[in-house]
């Protein structure tokens, strides 16, 4: 069975990043056949009025300019479709997700493409996938009342149909860095391959 991982990096730090290191370790542990890498610090634009207009125009009626406007979004969604597992580097910035990750979310959460509205509410269309969050924070404890990042990202994954979500965390790095990293590495080792 061929296994493909989509690796999403959102840390502003390219060197010395805990989330990038944890993502490396997770991928090495899972030993996939293929890794697709998307570094969000390479600029994922925010959606704007033209993007929204293109997105809400039926595909058959889109102009060439509208198709071009959605080309990146289509490519980002295709990366998710091709993957069995998403490994998402999630540094917690000011209690939430980095803006680069939020821009990625806005590009990939598309009605009729990755989710649909039903009489029972929204239904995700990308089922049968796994997501692993590689989380780091200076002082925000994962799952605490001030963690607005992990619950939000878990919700977004469920919104597009990915409900198998695991979290590897090196939280509170400013408080106990050595113990925190040791615990995070043990969490990686405990992941089912």
C-alpha positions in Angstrom: 0.0 0.0 0.0 1.4 3.4 -1.0 1.3 6.0 1.7 1.5 9.7 1.1 2.0 12.4 3.7 1.2 16.1 3.1 3.5 18.1 5.3 2.4 21.6 6.1 4.9 24.0 7.7 3.6 27.2 9.2 6.4 28.3 11.5 7.9 31.7 10.6 11.2 30.2 11.7 13.0 28.0 9.2 15.9 27.2 11.5 15.5 26.3 15.2 11.8 25.6 14.7 10.4 23.1 17.2 7.4 22.3 14.9 9.6 21.7 11.9 11.8 19.4 14.0 8.7 17.5 15.3 7.3 17.2 11.8 10.7 15.7 10.6 10.5 13.2 13.4 6.9 12.3 12.8 7.6 11.7 9.1 10.7 9.7 9.8 8.7 7.6 12.3 5.8 7.0 9.8 8.2 6.2 6.9 5.8 7.1 4.1 6.4 6.3 0.4 5.9 9.9 -0.7 6.0 13.3 1.1 4.4 16.4 -0.4 5.8 19.5 1.3 4.0 22.8 1.5 5.8 25.6 3.4 3.2 28.3 4.1 5.9 30.9 4.8 6.4 30.9 1.0 3.3 33.2 0.9 -0.2 31.9 0.8 -2.3 35.0 -0.1 -5.3 36.0 1.8 -8.6 35.6 0.0 -10.0 38.8 -1.4 -13.1 40.0 -3.2 -12.0 38.6 -6.6 -11.3 35.2 -5.0 -14.7 35.1 -3.3 -16.4 36.1 -6.6 -14.5 33.3 -8.5 -15.3 30.8 -5.8 -19.0 31.5 -5.8 -19.3 31.4 -9.6 -20.3 27.9 -10.8 -17.3 26.1 -12.3 -18.8 25.9 -15.8 -19.4 29.7 -15.8 -15.9 30.9 -14.6 -13.9 33.1 -16.7 -10.2 32.3 -17.4 -9.3 35.0 -14.9 -11.5 33.4 -12.3 -10.0 30.0 -12.9 -6.5 31.6 -12.6 -7.6 33.2 -9.3 -8.6 29.8 -7.9 -5.6 27.9 -9.3 -3.6 28.0 -6.1 -6.6 26.9 -4.0 -7.2 24.0 -6.4 -3.6 23.0 -6.1 -3.7 23.1 -2.3 -6.8 21.0 -2.2 -5.3 18.5 -4.6 -2.4 18.1 -2.2 -4.8 17.1 0.5 -6.8 14.8 -1.8 -3.5 13.0 -2.8 -2.4 12.5 0.9 -3.4 9.7 3.3 -2.0 11.7 6.3 -1.5 15.4 6.9 1.3 16.4 9.3 0.7 20.0 10.2 3.3 22.1 12.0 1.4 24.3 14.4 3.3 26.9 16.4 0.9 28.7 18.7 1.3 32.4 18.1 -0.5 34.7 20.5 -2.8 31.8 21.6 -3.9 30.9 18.1 -2.7 29.7 14.6 -0.2 31.6 12.5 -1.7 33.9 9.9 0.0 31.8 7.1 -2.0 28.7 8.4 -5.2 30.7 8.5 -4.7 31.8 4.9 -4.2 28.1 3.9 -7.4 27.2 5.7 -9.3 29.9 3.9 -7.9 28.6 0.6 -8.9 25.0 1.2 -12.3 25.3 3.0 -14.5 25.5 -0.1 -18.2 24.7 -0.2 -18.9 22.0 -2.8 -15.3 21.0 -3.0 -14.0 20.1 0.5 -17.4 20.4 2.4 -21.0 20.7 1.5 -24.0 22.1 3.3 -26.8 19.6 4.0 -30.1 19.7 5.9 -28.2 18.4 8.9 -25.4 21.0 8.7 -22.0 21.0 6.9 -20.5 17.7 5.9 -16.8 17.2 5.1 -15.9 15.7 1.8 -12.3 14.6 2.5 -13.0 11.6 4.7 -10.7 8.7 5.4 -7.6 10.7 6.1 -5.5 11.2 9.2 -4.1 14.4 10.6 -1.2 14.8 13.1 -0.5 18.3 14.5 3.1 19.0 15.6 2.5 21.7 18.1 4.9 24.0 19.9 4.3 26.9 22.3 6.2 29.1 24.7 3.7 29.1 27.5 0.3 28.0 26.1 -0.6 24.6 27.4 -2.4 22.5 24.7 -6.0 22.0 25.6 -6.1 24.8 28.1 -8.6 27.7 28.2 -6.0 29.9 26.4 -5.3 27.4 23.6 -7.4 28.7 20.7 -5.2 27.0 18.1 -5.5 23.2 18.5 -9.3 23.1 19.0 -9.8 25.5 16.0 -7.5 23.4 13.7 -9.2 20.2 14.9 -12.6 21.7 14.1 -11.4 22.8 10.6 -10.1 19.3 9.9 -13.5 17.8 10.9 -15.3 20.5 8.9 -13.6 19.2 5.7 -14.1 15.5 6.8 -10.8 14.6 8.6 -11.8 13.4 12.0 -8.8 11.1 12.8 -6.7 13.8 14.5 -3.7 13.3 16.8 -1.6 15.9 18.6 2.1 15.8 19.3 2.9 18.7 21.5 5.9 20.6 22.9 3.9 23.2 24.8 5.3 25.4 27.5 8.8 25.5 26.0 9.5 28.7 27.9 8.9 26.9 31.2 10.4 23.4 30.9 12.1 23.1 27.6 14.1 19.8 28.2 11.3 17.9 29.8 8.8 19.2 27.2 10.9 18.1 24.2 11.6 14.7 25.8 7.8 14.2 26.3 7.1 15.3 22.7 9.7 12.9 21.3 8.0 10.1 23.3 4.6 11.1 21.8 6.2 10.7 18.3 7.5 7.3 19.2 4.0 6.2 20.4 2.3 7.1 17.1 0.8 4.2 15.2 2.8 3.9 12.0 
